Amino acid sequence: MLSSLHICNFALVQELDLEFGPGLNTITGETGAGKSLIIGAVQLLAGGRATPGSIRRGAKTCEVSGIIMLDGGDEQLRHQLEEHLQAAALPPCEDGELLIRRVLTENGSRAYVNGAAVTAGFLREIGEMLIDIHGPHDNQTLLQPSRQLSLLDTYAGLQQQVQHCRQLHEALLAIRREMAALRAEGMAPEDIELLAHQLKEIEQAELREDEEAELVERYRMATHAKRLLELVTQCRDGLAENDGSVVDQLGGFLRLLREIEQIDAARGEVFAADLGRISESIQELCVDLADYAGGLELDEEAFQQLEERLDLVQKLKRKYGGSLPEVLATAGRIRERLGRIRGRSDAIRKLQEREKEQQQAFLVACTELSAGRHAAATGLANAIEDKLQSLGFAKAAFAIQVSAAPVGASGADAVEYAFAPNVGEDMQPLKAIASSGEMARVMLAIKTVLSDADKVPILIFDEIDANVGGRVAIRVAAELAAVGSRHQVFSITHLAQIAAAGRQHYQVSKNVVADRTLVAVASLDDDGRLAEIVRMLGADSASAAAQSHARELLQQAAQTSTSGKS
């Protein structure tokens, strides 16, 4: 149950600290007093949409926090919630208390669970587990086939089967999407042949990523081989081969030095040795030049092959990429695509087998789900009909029709709620005959029937009693009190009969303080409740008759609560 609620700078609320109790909590006040602000604050705790416009004028931030007590509630729900917190690496609930906090600023909102930051999406997941808010607009959602189907599934306890059915349906669609993608890759035979030709053309070249630079250098050297050979030959001839070559001249110089050596042995020997070394170096150079010249011999066939290789590299670059690495990458892509295309038929065949198996499993799930719905429809319809009779439709008839529908994520059923509020009238869909007041009571009847199956501990009814009054109002009050025996219930109401049925009663008022409008909420004691119910009856506060009527309503509500009668 929601045990406490703190509101700061939310719309017309400056600051409120509220304590709530179990059972039926009624909230009353003049029209426009700000009763719905309490519901709005709770919606924020449940992950509802936050807007900067919710921040009180003049304030920079708005804060709403609440404590939800889990002790004494449904153990399965508590376990599920704890697992949810654990999976998100959030702190556990200490002493059975779940602390939720929401902070709004002009730039957005922040949410916290047990002191740890969470996303608004996670907060909505928590909120769906703990809080069910029903307002006047929900009467219209009851007219939607999807909502009617969901309510039947809740009553029948089929939520897991519905989820299983959706998972199977999504898996089936995924298989079909995969097959469609494979079929889209299908190509004409001539296109496949072209791809194969392109791949063969690249593969036959036996390219290396670093080959081009080497080829360019070899080609440059080959194109200059003739001139290099001429230069080497001239050098060799001038140094050693021709008459009068450098080697011949050095021999003459050596003879001269030998004569110097005969006259000046010491110096002549040094000079002769130096010249000998020069002669040896020149001879070694000539050997090196000869070796170099041997490698420069022109091979026309090899040169032609080199030219052809370079032409092939340039051609492949023009067709498949600006560089050899890009050409090789293109080959990889073509190879992969051809592999997919060639394996497409086999892959499609396997997917078709999977599709058949998945569809069969899905249809079995749909059949089982449909059986559960048909089995539960009569029971839910009878239970709603009983509740409607207690809510003033003494001769009303209610039916739930389950019929075949195109297969979808929710199964293969269409559900329609039919209603005949008066004797002698034919059953018609809700949307065809129900007034707003009738719709409110139908929704209340459904909510009260589902309250036993629904594990959500906190139910909020925002003016669900619209357009009802008199003895019907007393019956509505009794039903709300009965639901309050199994859930914590909040009811915003303008009916004295419902206000009197609450275990706790809160009055909302609007006041002007220092030229600013403020909303205040008071928890009423016995005297305060009596005065508020007199006001709701539209009587003068001093009227003895009105006070007597108010006491009668309070006593009647107390007796109903004690006896457990609805």
Secondary structure as GFF3:
##gff-version 3
##sequence-region A 1 566
A	DSSP	beta_strand	2	10	.	.	.	ID=ss1
A	DSSP	beta_strand	13	19	.	.	.	ID=ss2
A	DSSP	beta_strand	24	29	.	.	.	ID=ss3
A	DSSP	alpha_helix	35	45	.	.	.	ID=ss4
A	DSSP	three_ten_helix	52	54	.	.	.	ID=ss5
A	DSSP	beta_strand	61	69	.	.	.	ID=ss6
A	DSSP	alpha_helix	75	87	.	.	.	ID=ss7
A	DSSP	beta_strand	97	105	.	.	.	ID=ss8
A	DSSP	beta_strand	108	113	.	.	.	ID=ss9
A	DSSP	beta_strand	116	118	.	.	.	ID=ss10
A	DSSP	alpha_helix	120	130	.	.	.	ID=ss11
A	DSSP	beta_strand	131	134	.	.	.	ID=ss12
A	DSSP	alpha_helix	138	141	.	.	.	ID=ss13
A	DSSP	alpha_helix	145	156	.	.	.	ID=ss14
A	DSSP	alpha_helix	159	184	.	.	.	ID=ss15
A	DSSP	alpha_helix	189	205	.	.	.	ID=ss16
A	DSSP	alpha_helix	211	223	.	.	.	ID=ss17
A	DSSP	alpha_helix	225	236	.	.	.	ID=ss18
A	DSSP	pi_helix	237	241	.	.	.	ID=ss19
A	DSSP	alpha_helix	246	263	.	.	.	ID=ss20
A	DSSP	alpha_helix	265	294	.	.	.	ID=ss21
A	DSSP	alpha_helix	300	320	.	.	.	ID=ss22
A	DSSP	alpha_helix	324	342	.	.	.	ID=ss23
A	DSSP	alpha_helix	344	390	.	.	.	ID=ss24
A	DSSP	beta_strand	397	408	.	.	.	ID=ss25
A	DSSP	beta_strand	411	420	.	.	.	ID=ss26
A	DSSP	beta_strand	428	429	.	.	.	ID=ss27
A	DSSP	alpha_helix	430	433	.	.	.	ID=ss28
A	DSSP	alpha_helix	436	450	.	.	.	ID=ss29
A	DSSP	beta_strand	458	462	.	.	.	ID=ss30
A	DSSP	alpha_helix	470	484	.	.	.	ID=ss31
A	DSSP	beta_strand	488	492	.	.	.	ID=ss32
A	DSSP	alpha_helix	496	501	.	.	.	ID=ss33
A	DSSP	beta_strand	504	513	.	.	.	ID=ss34
A	DSSP	beta_strand	516	523	.	.	.	ID=ss35
A	DSSP	alpha_helix	526	536	.	.	.	ID=ss36
A	DSSP	alpha_helix	544	563	.	.	.	ID=ss37
###
